[in-house]
Amino acid sequence: MDPSYLEFVNIREHVSFVHQKEQPKALDMAKEQIRAGVARAAKLEMVPERVVPVTDAVLVIGGGVGGLQSALDLANQGHKVYLVEQKPTIGGKMSMLDRTFPTDDCSI
């Protein structure tokens, strides 16, 4: 079966948990969810598969502490990293601090 023809109906999350104490209502809701899922599935169209070239490059958005650490970790794993920051300097909120807790080290 082509995966583009697959439709899920989440009865557990959307019906069973919501209507635990109202079983007749839960049954009606489950039937309605299934009817809706079948109606959606009837309109699904096949999505053709494409083979695309994959590169070992990573885009990290944000030059704050988390972005910088992520970029370093990925670079150390051998990935080519592109780091994008909207501000003219990197460091995020840390660049606004003079000292950091608990060691009182310079934050820059």
C-alpha positions in Angstrom: 0.0 0.0 0.0 1.3 3.4 -0.9 1.9 5.4 2.3 0.4 8.5 0.7 -3.0 6.7 1.0 -2.7 6.3 4.8 -5.0 8.2 7.1 -5.0 7.9 10.9 -7.9 8.4 13.3 -6.8 8.9 16.9 -9.7 7.5 18.9 -7.7 7.1 22.1 -6.6 10.7 22.4 -9.7 12.4 20.9 -12.5 10.2 22.1 -11.5 7.7 24.8 -9.7 10.1 27.1 -12.1 12.9 26.6 -15.3 10.9 27.2 -14.2 8.3 29.8 -17.3 8.5 31.9 -19.8 8.8 28.9 -19.5 5.6 27.0 -22.5 6.0 24.7 -21.2 9.5 23.7 -17.7 8.1 23.3 -19.1 5.4 20.9 -20.9 8.0 18.9 -17.9 10.2 18.7 -15.6 7.2 17.7 -18.0 6.4 14.9 -18.0 10.0 13.7 -14.2 10.1 13.8 -14.0 6.9 11.7 -16.5 8.3 9.2 -14.5 11.5 8.9 -11.3 9.5 8.5 -12.8 7.4 5.7 -14.1 10.6 4.0 -10.6 12.1 4.2 -9.0 8.9 2.9 -11.4 8.8 0.0 -10.0 12.2 -1.2 -6.3 11.3 -0.8 -4.1 11.3 -3.9 -0.9 9.5 -4.5 2.2 11.5 -3.8 5.0 10.6 -6.2 8.3 9.7 -4.6 11.3 11.8 -5.6 14.9 11.0 -5.0 16.8 14.1 -3.9 20.5 14.5 -3.3 21.4 14.8 0.4 24.3 16.8 1.6 26.0 16.6 5.0 25.5 20.2 5.7 23.4 21.7 8.6 21.8 25.1 9.0 21.7 26.4 12.5 19.4 29.4 13.0 20.3 31.6 15.9 23.7 32.6 17.3 22.8 32.5 20.9 24.3 30.1 23.4 22.2 27.2 22.3 22.8 27.8 18.6 26.5 28.2 19.1 26.8 25.0 21.1 24.7 23.1 18.6 26.9 24.4 15.8 30.0 23.4 17.6 28.7 19.9 18.4 27.6 19.3 14.8 30.9 20.6 13.5 32.8 18.3 15.8 30.8 15.4 14.4 32.1 16.3 10.9 29.1 18.2 9.5 29.5 21.4 7.5 27.6 24.0 9.6 26.0 27.2 8.4 25.2 29.5 11.3 22.7 32.3 10.7 22.1 35.2 13.2 19.9 38.2 12.5 21.8 40.5 14.8 25.3 41.9 13.9 26.9 40.0 16.8 26.6 36.4 18.1 26.1 35.4 21.7 22.4 36.2 22.1 21.4 37.4 25.6 24.7 36.2 27.0 26.5 39.0 25.1 24.5 41.5 27.3 25.9 40.1 30.5 29.2 41.2 32.2 29.6 38.1 34.4 27.9 34.7 34.7 26.8 32.7 37.6 28.1 30.6 39.5 31.7 31.1 38.6 31.5 34.9 38.0 33.5 34.4 34.7 33.4 36.9 32.0 30.5 36.1 29.7 32.2 37.3 26.5 
